[in-house]
Amino acid sequence: MSIDTLPDGRIPVLLSAHAEGLTAADAGAILAYLRRRPGLRTAADVTRVAATLAGTRRVRTFRTLIRAGDIAELTEALRAVQAGADHPLVTRSAHSARPRTAFVFPGQGSQWPSMGVEAYGRLPVYRDTADRCAAVFAAGGHPSPLSYLLADPGARTNDFSQVQIQGAQFVHGVALARVWQSCGVTPDITVGHSLGEIGAAHIAGAITLDAAVGVVVSRATLLDGLTGPYRVAVLGVDPEQAQRAITETPGWLELSVVNSRSSVAVSGDTAAVAAVVRRVGESGRFAKQIEMWFPAHTTKLDGKRAELESMLPAAAFDAAQVPFIGSATGQTVAAGTDFAEYWYANLRNTVRFDDAVRAAVAAGAQTFVELSAHPALLYAMADTLEDAPDPPLMVGSGRRDEALVDRLSANLAAVALADPGFRWGARDGELLRDFPFAPMRTQRLWAAPEPLPPVPGLKVLTERWEQRPPAPVGPRRAAVLDLGDDGRLAVTLRTALGSTDPGEADLLVVVCPVLDHLDAVTAGHDLAARIETGLLRYTDAIGARCRDVWLVTVGAEQVRPGEPGPLPAQAALAAMHRSVGLEHPDQTFGHLDLPSWDIDAAVTALAAVALRGTPAEIAVRRTDSGAALYERGTAEHPLPHPAWDASRVFDNVVITGGTGAVGSHFVDYLVAHGARRIVLLGRTGADPQRRVGVEVLAPPCDITDPEAVAAVAAEFGSGGASLVIHAAGAATITGHRELTGAGFAATVAAKVAGLAGFTAAWPLRDDARIILCSSVSGLWGGQGHTAYAAANRLLDVMAGQLRGDGRHCTSVRWGLWPGAEGQPGIIDADEVARVQRSGLLAMAPERAVEVCLRDFAGDPLVFTADPTRLQMFLGEAPAQPPAAGPPEMSTDGLDEAGILRVALGSVLNLPADTALEPSASLLDLGVDSLLALDLRKKLKTAAGVNVPLATILGGATVEEVLEHLTRPEKKARLK
């Protein structure tokens, strides 16, 4: 059997190669082919690509599967494969033989009303199976499980009977299993956990559907009669520690489930369960109550066998080709096993899921697929098998915080791809002509010369906005905060996102105030006043669950040619937000720019999709067909040649801030390259001097004082300036909570008001060149740079306005300037050192000045960088936002402490340079059971060390995990 289309509607496209590195070359060749054929765009064209690959290529050892809905998605994924990067639509495998697969059916604890709505609506096989199961319930006169599976949003679990709840859990697992089977993934073994044993037995073929429904109803009816003041707690301890906690806690408690060596469940009275959860939680171990109100798997069931047997159907365990392993015994259930006795044991005995998992591995299981709405057993399986020499592949079928079909499709791809004999795509579809051949390994038979070392220098980039399709997103709990007094846009977004209270939200959306005037100086005054009244305190609304914070602006960016220039205040707010985000490593900050305050349905829908996705620099713009999504990135900018007569341009130069470090670097260059007259404007002034025929004048002039500028212009501005270097500036480097309106105004004054006053008062030649010294901080932000980033962004906006007025103006977004002897810089030595640690390095001054004196059409970024540290900003194309899952992790050259920091940053979505408190518990940092699996895998890959899951979720601190990584006996690399 083969898969032509995945449950999410995407087409599987398989690349394979006989050597690992060749897949990237193959992706690059296919990308080039698609670029040469711009007419290929649709899903049908993706099918043609898939059919061509399936029909003309052998499946080789190293396999990469791409899920693509159209050519745009295929192109994005191919770029990731070419770069060797992770991507949510890309799966890789190199298994050489088909693994045996176990389907795992969990019991209760991860269910909720309406959990089947999406699957029922989008998956025909699921819907048919659910309807068939519901018909059997109805034929027996029992309530329909669909009432729980398809409940309205907001329904509560305790509004339903146990027959409906347990019936829904059974139906959901069975229907998901049928979906997997319909896609060609079939079980070699089934494993059941408590209630899940019924579905496992049925899918294995050991009992009929009628018998299975009868067991579900009998079991649930008995438990419905026992519903009382009971609860169940899942504890991250071993069975012995659980027994000690039970003994030390007043009230009735019993150990009811052993999932693994560090995960058990305890049943008991409500008060006792709450007490044991507090006790275990306070000891630093994982502890959580789950929704169960009956005392299953305890002595409360003693004496209930006869009652259960009277309700069970007259059935038996049949012979089945697929072994069924139950957690009541931890063994394969043989044909002919006493039916009533087994199902009583299933309800009364302590669940030994750990034994059942070990039995499955002993039977050859190498892949485990959990059939549930949200994974409940992946952690337990990984914990049980963490010492296995070749850990199995373990996946779920959905996650509560993601679209089910997306997660199901990704996991289905991972499991099927592990089978080298699995067939992908239609082989009889229309093939593409002139399609690239599969790449082959190149073997060199001669020595290659050693490459020359790189020459250090400047990087020159230009800002670039690229249209991209919206990425698939799952549901989010959003809170919308309005910073203004208009409210229209906030109301629209609340309606689109379904806004909730900030304390419960995992997504905070902040809507900018309506500041839409075009004057940058006025914008600076407005923002300073609003900072005084709490403009930046929106971060106080970040709740404990919040992961992403978006700022929504209107007209802050010029995305497409011909658009109006950015609105100054909106652009500055976006720059401030980027800097504020660097002070909040626990959240990811994004910026969405919209075309107007009143947005139509198409823009609203696309904005809602963007806001639910991975934060980035995003804009939505109207198009003839509705709306389009754009993402900002950067691209290499080829250096233009000077297009002016230097002897004329250098004739009469004015440098604001000329007595500072940056101004001094310009003076040195211009003196050496033929300048005849230079006027330096600074507060202190200096005596006139002549250097090799160059007249250098330095009258005292406060650039922020319009009257002083006008007076100096009247005396020294004769003939008009031929070249203006606006290097005046100041910086208030402080956290956004400490930033005052006065501090903001002082930072903006010289750059923004100073430029406005200068251009109004100083005579300029018609062909004068104006160079504004801005900063990459205005585009990228910087920690503590809230005011400084805003001032530079306002300067960029003014450059565009000057060009609109016919002036030849360039705003150069500089990196880090070196100091000049005896000359003050805009930022002090401590801040320079901190900026260098972030990846910006000091530029060679002469080279920097020479580059900026070229004829740029726009506003370039010019800097020197450590490409590894500044990698997040230096990609060739805008970063592709993942639909789900952690960011790519690189640990090359790092020690164990660095590996742990990067791995934690990756699974928790934190910046890689986030400082981690050694005494912080991983639980407190936000590592839950599923993230623990990911963290353990990353540490194992990067450091070659198996950190026990019990350690990660056992209250261990950062320091304790690091200690585990660095123990001599743990440092041997895994085979």
N, C-alpha and C positions, 0 to 999 in steps of 0.2 A: 504494500500500500504506500502511496505517496501523498504529500501535502502540496496542493496547488495554491491554496489560499489559507492563511492562518485565521484564527478566530477574530482577530482585530481587523480583518479585511485586508491586511497587507500581504504582499507576495514574497515568498522566500526566494532569495537569490544566493546561490551557493558558489563560493570560490574555494578552490583547493589547490594545494601544491605539494611537491615531494620534499621541499625544504621550507623551514619556517619563514625565512626572510623574503621568499619569492611572492608571498601573498600581497605584500605592499606594492611590489612592482606590478603585479596583475591589476590591483586596484587603480594604480596610476595610469596604466594603459587603457583601462575601460573608461576612466574619467576623460582622458584625451579623446577617446572615440565619441563619447557623449557630447563633448564640447564642439566637435566637428559636425554634429547633427542636432542643431537646436530644435528641429521639429519633433524630436522625441521628448514628450512631456508627461504623458498620462500613465494611469495604472496599466492600461493595455500595453504600453511600451515597456514597462517594467516586466510584464509577463513575457514579452519577446526577448528581453535580455536574459531572463531566467531560463526560458526554453532554449536559447542559443547555448548557454553554458551547460545545461543539462544534456542537450543533444549532441554536443561536440567535444565535451571534456570527460575524462575519467575522473572519478572521485579518488583523491589522493589522501595522504596521511594527515596533512595539516589543513584543517577545514575551517572556513569562516562563513558564517551565515548572516546575511543582511535581510532585515524585514523592511520592505519599502512599499508605501502606498502610491507613490508617484516618482517621477524622475528627480524631483528636487530632494526628496528624502533619500533616494538612492545615492545621489551625488554627495550629500552631506556625510552619509555613512561611508562611502568610498574614500572621502578625504580623511576620515578618521582611521580607516584601515591603512591607507597610504602612510599616514603619520605614525602608525603604531599606537594610536590613542584609544582609550575606552569610548564607547558610544552606546546609548541605550538601545539602539536598533541593531547592534552587532554582537554576535556570539561566536566564540572560538572553541575548537576541540581538536585533540590529537589522539583520542582513544583508538587503539588498533583493533579491538574486537568488541562485538556487541555486548554491553553489560546486561546482566539480569536485573529486571526492574521490579521493585516492590511498590504496590499501591498501599498507602497508609490512611486509615480512616480514624480520625480522632473522635473522642467522646464530646461531652458538653464542656462549655467554658468559653468558646470563641464565637458563639452564635449571637445574632441580634435580629430583631424584627426587620423585615424588608431586605434581608441579605441576599435574596435571590432575584431581586427586581431586574438588575442589569443582565444577569445571565439568562433569565427567562425571556427578556425582550430581545436579546441580540444573538442568542445561540439556539438555533432550531433543534439541535439534538438534545440540549438541556431541556428545552420547553417540552418536547415530545416525551422525554423520559419522566419529567415531573408530572405531566398530565396523566401518563399511564400509571404512575404510582398513586396519584390522587384518586384515580378511578378505583383502585383496589381498596383504598381507605373508605371511599364512599360506598362501595359494594358491601362492606362490612358494617355500615352504619356509623362510621367513626368520623370525627371532625376532619376537615381537609387540612393537610399540612401547608397548602398554598396560602391559607389565611395568614400564617406567620411568615412564610417565605416572601410573600408579595404584599406585606402590610404597608399601610400608609406611613410616610415619614412621621416620626414623633410617637409612634406606637410604643408601648412599654411591654417588656417581656412578661411581667406579672398580670397582663391582661389576657394571657393565653393559658390553656391547660397544658399539662405535661405531654399529652398525646399530640397536641399541635406542635409544641416546641421540639420534642424528640423526633416526631415524624418529620418535621422540617429539616432537622439536622441529618437524618437518614436520607431523605430525598435529595438534599443538596449534595451529599457525598456521592451517592449513586449516580445522579445526573452528571456531575463533573467527571466521574470515571467514564461514563459513556462518551463524553466529549473527547477526552484523551484517547479513548479507543477509536473513535471515529476519525481521529487524526493520525492513526497508525501507531500510537504508543500503547502497547498492551502489557498487562502485568504478568510476570512469571511467578509472583508470590503476592498474597495480600496479607496485611497485618491490621488487626483491629484493636482499638483502645476503648474499653468499656462499651458504651452505646455503639461505637464505631465497629465493633465486632460483627454487628448484624449486617451492615453494608459490606464489610469485607467478606463475610461468608457468602452473601448473595452474588457479588461480582466474581468471586472465585468459582461459582457454580455449585457450591455446597448446599444451598437452600434456594427454593423458588422465591419469586417475588411475593406470592400470596403468603408463604410461610414467614418471610422476613417482615412483612407488614404486621402479621399476627404477633410476632415476637415484640416488635416495637410497641404495639398497642398494649399488650399484656404487661410488659415491663413498665411502661409509662403510667398505666392505670394503677398498678400497685404503688408506684412512687407518689402518684398524686394523692393517694390516701395517707401517705406519711409526711406530706408537706407540713412543715412546722417552723419553729424558731431555730432553723438550722442554717449553717453556712459552710462553705469550703474555702480553704486558703491554700494557695500555691506558695511553697517556701523554697528558697535557694539554699537548702542544706541537705546533708545526707540522711539516710533513715535513722542512724543512731543519734545524730544531733536533733532530729525531729522528735524522737522518743523522749530525749531529755527535756526539750521545750514543752512537750505535752505533760510530762511529770511535774514540771515547775509551774504550770499554769493552772489556776483554779477552774473548775468546770469540766464538763464532759468533752473530751477530744479523743480522736482515734486516727492513726495513720491509715489512710484509705488508698493512696496511690503512690507507687514508686516509679517515676518516669525515668530517672537516671541517678547517677551517684551524687548529684548535687541539685536535684529537683524532685520534690515530693509534694503530695497534697494531704491535707489534714481536714477531716470533717468533724463537726461538733456543734454545740449550741452557739447561738449568735454572739453572746458576750464572750464566750471562751475563745472563739475564732478571732474576734477583734483583738482580744488581749494577746494571743499568740502572734498575730501579725505585728502588733506594736513591739512585742519583746524581740522577735527576730529582726524586725526592721531596725530597731535601736542598736542591735549588735553589728549593724553594717551589712547584713545579708538581705537578699531579695525576699520580699514578702508582699503578697497581694491577694485580696479576696476576689472570687469569681462568682458569677451568678448561678448558684445552685441552692435550692431550698429543701433538699431532702437528704437523708443520711445513707446514701448508697455506699456500698463496700465497707460496711461497718457491722457491728454486732446488733444494731437496730433491726437488721434483716433476719436475724436468727428466728426461726419458727415461721417464716413466711413462704417456705418452699411449697407447701400444699396449696396455699392460695395462688401462688404464681402458676403452679402446674395446672390448676383448674382453668386458668385463662389461656394457656398456651395452645397454639394450634396442634392438631395431630399430625406431626411432620417428623422428618428425620434428616440427618446429615447424609447427603448423597456423595458418591464418589465424584471427585472433581480433578481435572487435569492440573488446575492451578492450586498449589498448596495454600491453605488458609491457616494463619498463625494467630491464635487468640492470646490476649493479655491476661485472661483468667487463669491460664496455666503456663503461659510462656512457651507453648509448644504447638506443633501442627495438630489441628483437630482432625482426627481420622474419621472416615466414613463409618457409620454405624455407632458413633459415640451417642450415649444416652442423651436425647434431646432436652428433656426437662431438667435433668441433673446439670447439664452444661450451662443452660441459661440461668439457672439459679446461682451456680458458681460465678457466672459472669456478673451477676448483680451483687452478690454477697462478698466474694473474695476480694482481698486487696489486689488492686491492679498492679501487675508486674510488667509494665511496658518495656522496662530495660531488658528483661529476659526475652521478651518477644522480639525486640530488635536484634539482640545477639543471635537468636535462633534464625532470623531472616538472613543475617550475614553468613551464618554457618551453612545455610541452604544456597548460598551463592549470590545474594542480593548485592549489587554494586551501585544501584541508583534507587533513591527513595522519593516517591511523589506523594505529598500530603494532599488529601482531597477535603478541603475546607475553605470557608470564606476568608479566614485569616489564619496564618500559621500558628498552631498551638504546640506542635511537637518537634519542630526542626531543631530547636535548642537541645531538647532532651536526646534526640538521636545523635546529634553532634557530640554531646557530652559523653554519651555511652560509648561512642566509637572513636573518641579523639586519639586513642593510642593505636588505632589501626594503622598498619604500615602504608596502606593506600586508601585514604579516607574516601568514602563514597560521595557521589553527587547527591545533594539533597535539595529539593525545591518544593514550593507550595503551589497552590492553584489560584491564589488571590491574596490581596491585602486590603485591609479596611480603608486605608488612606489612598488607594490607587484604583483606577478603573480596572475592573476585573478582567476584561478581555485583553488589556495591555499586559498585565502581569501574567495571565494565563499563556498568552502567545509567547512572551519572552521565555518563560520556563519550559513551555513545550518545545521551543527551539533548542534550548540547552540540552534537554533530555534526548530528543531525536537526533541532534547533531553528534551526540556521543556514540551513536551507532553508525559505523562507517558504511554499512550496507543500506542505510535508510535512503529512500528515493525522494528527491526534492524536485518539485515543479513539473509542469507538463512537458514531456519530451517530444510531443507531436505538434507543438505550436509553431507559429511562423518564425523562421530563423532570420537573424539580421545578417546582411551581407558585409563582408570585409571586417568581421569582428576580430579583435586581437586574438592571437594564439596564446595558449597557456605558456607562462614564462618557464624557462628551464635554468637549472643551476649553471653558473659560469665557473669554470675551473681555470685558474691562471697557471701557466707553465713557465712564467718568467717573473723576475723580481720587479716589484713596483717601486718607484722612487718615493722616498719619504716626503710627505707634504711640507711645504714651507710653513713656518709659524704664522698665525694671524697677525696682521698689523693693527695695533690699537688705533681707534679713531672715533669719529662721530657717527651717530645713527640719525638719519633724517627720515622722518615719517610724515605722512599726511593723514588727516582724519577721513574716514570713509564710512558711509552708510550703505548697507547692502540689504536688499529685500530678501526675506526668508519666509518659508511657510511656518505657520504656528505649530509648535510641538504638541503632541498629545499630552493632556494633563488629567490628573485625578481630582477628586473633590477636595476642597480646602475649607477650613473654618476661618472666615475673614472678618476683620473689624475695619471699618472705614472711619478715619478721623479727618474732620474738616478744619483746616487752619484759618479759613476765611469766614466771611459773613454773608456770602452769596448762597451757597448751599446747593445750587442746581446740579453741579457735576457730582458732588458727594452723594446726593439722593439717587442719581442715575446709577452710580457704581454700587451703592448699597443694594439696589434692586437687582442688579446683574449678578452680584457675588453672594447675596444672601447674608448680609452682615450680621455678626454676632457681637457679644461683649468682648472687649480687648483681653480680659483675663482668661477667656476660653479659646481665644483665636490662636491659630498657628501662622497667621498671615495678617500683618498690619499694613493698611493702605492709607497713606497720608496725602491729602489733597491740598495743594498750594493755595494761598490766598490770591484773589484776583488783583494782581499788580501787572497792568498791561500797558503802561506808558513806555515811550521809546527813549526817554532821557536817562542815561546811565548814572548821572550825578544824583538825580532825584531818586532813582532806584536805590542808590547807596544810602541816602538819608532815610528812605522808607524802611529799609531792612534794619538799619541801626535802631530805629524807633521800635520796631516790632521785636527785635532781640531783647530790648529792655522789658517788653511786656510778655516774654515767654515764648517767642516764635520757635525756638529750638528745643523746647521742653516736650515735644511730641514723643521723645524717646521714653518719657515716664510711662507711656501707655503700653510699652512692650511687656507682655505678660510672660509667665514662666513657660508657656507652651509655644511662644512665638519663635519661628525659625527665620522668617523672611519679612523685611520691611521695605515697602515700595514708596517712593515719592512720585506723585502724579503732578506734572506741570502742563501748561498750555503754551505752545509757541516758544519753548526754551531752546529748540534746536532748529537749524536749517538743514533739513534732511535731503531735499531734492533741489536740483538747480532750478532757479527761478522763484523759489519760495521767498517770502519776506525774511529778513534777518531775524535773529533771535530777539525776543523781548528781554531786556536787560535783567530785570528782577527775577524772571523765571529761570534764566540761564544761571544766575548767581545762586539761586536756591538749590538748583540741581548740583552745582559744584560743592556747596556747603554740605548737602546730604551725603555726597560721596566721602567727604572727610569725616563726617559724623559716624558713618558706617565703620570706619577703621577703628573707632573706639568701642565697637560692640562686636567682638569676635564670635560671640555665641549666635549671632544672626547674620544673614546675608542681606545686604542692602542693594536695591535695584532702583532704576529710574525709568518711568514711562512718560513720554511726552505725547500730548494729544493735539489735534489741530484747532480745537475751539472748546469753549466752556459748554456749549450746547452740542452734544454729539448724537449722531443718528444711530439707528439700530445696528448697522454694519460695523461702525467704529466701536460701539459699546460691546458687541459680541467679541470682537477681536481683542479689545482691551481686557475683557474679563479673562480670556484665554491666556493672554500674556501675564496678567497679574497672578494667575494660579501656577504659572510655570517658574522656571529657575530665574532668579533676579539677574538682570544685566542692564545694559544701556539700550533701551528699546523705544521706538516711536511707532505710532499708528497714524497713517495718513489716508485721506479719502482718495479713491480712484474712480474711474468711470464705471467700474463694475462693482463698487462697494467700498472696500478698504483693504489696506495692505500693511504688513508688519515689516519694520526695518530694525536692524541691529547695528550699533556703532562698533567699528573696529579701526585698525590703522593699516597702512600699507607703506612699503618702501617708496620714498620719493626720489627720483633721479635728480641730481644736482643740475639746476639750470646754469647756463653761462651768464656772466654779467651782460646786461643789455643797455648799459649806459656809458657815457663818456666820463670816466673816473675823474679826469682833470676838472670837469665842470661840477660833478656831483660833490666832490671833496672840496669845493671852492670855499663854501661858507657853512660850516657845520655847527649845529647846536646840540649839546648833550645835556639833558636834564638828569639830575643825580650825578653830574659829571665828576664830583669829588669823591664818589664812593668807589668800591672795588670794581663793579661792572663798568662804570664810566671810565675808570683808569685803563682797563683792558682795551676799550675802544680808542682812547686817546693814543696809547702806544702803537696800535696798528695804523691808525690814520696818519700819525706823524711820520711813520716809516713808509707810507705809501702815497705821499704827495699832497696831503691836506695843506691848505694855505692859511686858513683862519678857523679856529675852533673856539666856541664860546661854551664854557662850562657853567651850568646853573646849579648852585648848591647853597644851602643855608649859610655856611660859614664863609664861602668865597676864598680867594687866594690871590696872591700878587700876580700881575701879568707876567708872562714869560715868553721867550722865543726859543724854539727848538729847531735848529737847522732850517731856518727860513720860515718856520711855521709860527704864526702869532696865536698864542693861547691866552684867552681872557677868562677870568673866573670871578665875575662880580657876585657879591652875596645876593641870593634871591631865594625866598621861600616859595617854592612852586605851588603851594596850596593857597597862597595869598594873591588873588587876581590883581589887586592894585600894585603889588610889588612886581609881578610879572609884566604888567603894562608899563611900569616905569623903566624897568631894565630893557624891555623891548624897544622903547623909544630911544634909548641911548645906544644900545648895542645891536639892534636888529636891522640896521640900514642895509639895503641891497637884497634883503630877503634870504631866508635860510635855503640852502640847496640840499641839505641832508639833516634830518632830525633823528636823534637817537633818544628815545624816551626811556631812560633807565632809572628815573626817580621811583622810589618805593620804600615802604616800611612794612613790617610784619608783626602781627600779634600772634605768637605761637602758644596756644593754650587749648585745653579741652573745651568742648562746646558748652558744657555746663558752667564753666568759669568765664566764658566770653561775655563781655559787656557791650552795650551799644556804643559806648565811647571807644572801646578797644577796636570794634569793627570800623567805626567811622575813621579812626586814626589810620587803619590799614588801607582803607579805600581812598583816603584823601589825596595822597601824592599821585598814585597811579591814575585814578579816574578823574577827580576834580582838577588835579594838576594838568592832565592832558587837555581837558576841556578848556581850562583857562588859558593854557599856552596856545592852542590852535586858534582861540578867539583873538589873542592879543599880538602874537608874534607874526611879523611879515613872512610869508612863504612864497617862493617862486612857484610859478604854475607847474613846473615839472619837478618840484621838490620830492625827494624820497623821504618817507616817514617810516621808521622802524620802531616798533613798540616792544619793549622787553617784558614779555609775559612769562608764564611758567607752565610746565607740564602738570603742575598741581591743579591748575584750573580745569584740566581735562580729566585727570585721574584722581584728584584729591590727595590728601596726605594727613597722617595722624597729627592732630593739633593744628591743622591748616585751615580750619573752617573759614576764618576771615580772609586769610591769604589766598585761598583757592577762589573765593568769591570775587576778590579784587581783580585777580588775573582774568577770570572769566568775563567780568565787565569790560576789561581792557580789550579782550578779543572781540566782544560785541561792538565796541567803539571802532575797532579797525575796520570791520565790515561797513559800518555807517560812513566812515571817512572814504572808503572806496566807492560807496554809493554816491557820495558828493563829488566824485571825480578825482579824489586824491590818490596818489600812488602810495598805499600804506600796507605794511605787512606786520602782523603780530607774531613774533617768534616765541613759541612756547619752549623756553629754555629748560634744560636740565640743571645740573649743579655747576655753578661757577667756582673756580678756585679763588681764594682770597688774594688781595694785593697788599704789598707791604705798606703799612701805615694807613690803609684805607678801610673804612668800615664796610661790612657786607650787610645785606638785608636781613639775613639770619645769622645767629651767633655760632660760635665754634661747636657747642654741644649739639645744636640742631643740625649743623652740617654733618657731624659724625653720625647722627641718627639717620639722616637721609642716605648717607653712604651705605649704612647697614641694610637699607631697604633695597639697594641695587643700583641707585644712581651714583655715578662716579664723577669726579671733577673733570671738566672738559679742558682740553688744551686751548688756552685763550685765543691765540693767534688763529688757529684753525676754526674756532667757533665764530670769531668775528668775520673771517673771510667767507664762511658759508652764508652767514645771514645777509651779507652785502650782495647777494645774487638776486636775480629778478624772479622771485616767487610770485605766482598768481594768487595763492591763498596764504594760509597761516601754518607754516610747518612746525613740527616738533623736532628740536635739535638737542641731542644729549649724548652722553657717553654712559654705557650701562654694563653691569654684570648681567648677561642674558639669562643666567639661571635664576637669580633672585628676582629679576624683573620680568619673568616669563609670562606672568598673567596679562601683561600689557603688550607683549611683543609678537603675538602670533601674526602670521601672514594674512589671516582672515579673522573676522570676529569669532569668538569662541562659540562652539555649538552647544546650546544649553541642553543638558540631559533631561529626559522626561521623568526619570526616576533614578535612584541609586546614587552612590557617592562619587565625588570627583576623582579624576585620575591621580594616581599617587606615584611619585618618583622619589626613590631613596638612594640613588647612586651616590657613593662616596660619603654617606652619613654613618655616624656611629650609632650605638644602640639607642641613646637618648634622642638623637635626631630621627631615627626610624620610628620610635614610639610617638614622638610629637607629630610627625607627618601622617602616620597611620591614624592616630586619633583625630587629627584635623580632617582627614579624608572621610572617615565614617560619620563624623559629627558636622561636616560641612563648615569647618573653621579654616581661616587662613593658615598656611603652613608655618608661619613664623609666630603663631600665637604662643604666648608664654603660659606654661602649665604649672600650676602650683603643685609641688611634689606631694603635699599632704592631701590633695583633693582625691576623693573617692571617684572611681570610674562611674559608679551609679549616679553620684551627684552631678557628674559632667553630662549625663544623659545617655549613657550606654545601656540599652535595654537588651533583651535576650536575642533579638534578631541582629542588632548592631554588634553584639558580642561575637556572633558567628563571623561577621564580616571582618571585625578587628582581628580576631584570631587568625583568620586566613591571611590577612595582609602581613601580620607579624611573622607568620610561618614562612611566607614567600620571601620577605625582605631580610629577615634575620636568621632564618633556618631554625627557629625555636618553636616548639609546641607550648604555648601558654595555656594551661588548663582553663576550660570555660568556667569551672568552679572558682578559679582565682579571679577571673575577670568580673564575674557577677557575685563574688563572695565578699564584696566590700573592700577589695584591694585598692590601694592608693596608686597614683602615678609612680611614686617612688618604689613601691613594692613590686609592681609589674616590671619596672626597669631593672630591679635587683634580680628578678627571675630571668630576664633576658641576658644578663651579664654573668650569671653563675658559670664557672668553668665547665661543670658537668653538663650544662645546657647548650654550650656553644658549638657543639658539633653540628655541621650542616646535615640536613636530612637527605637521605638518599632518594 
